[in-house]
């Protein structure tokens, strides 16, 4: 679906075992919005974790953003914004990123 009053400003893409894509659009009211889509597989190493975190931090910093993500965090309670002891440092860092950027979870669980 294409609208004449929405224009693509920028496209960023990070590809590895994890994927991060961001598209920045400008509306007819000249407002910028970023739509970020992220997939992180259940098991990634510390270097990949750092790359994903840095990438998301940079993308979220730019404009008002919507983050659509499958982060595979079983030990993060998104409703309470809390982690249990099994979440580890990676889960805590991503949760902190979410809280600092005032992100919220809208979709609890989706099954086809």
Helices and strands as residue ranges (DSSP letters): E 7-15, E 19-26, E 32-39, H 46-62, E 64-70, E 76-77, E 82-83, H 88-100
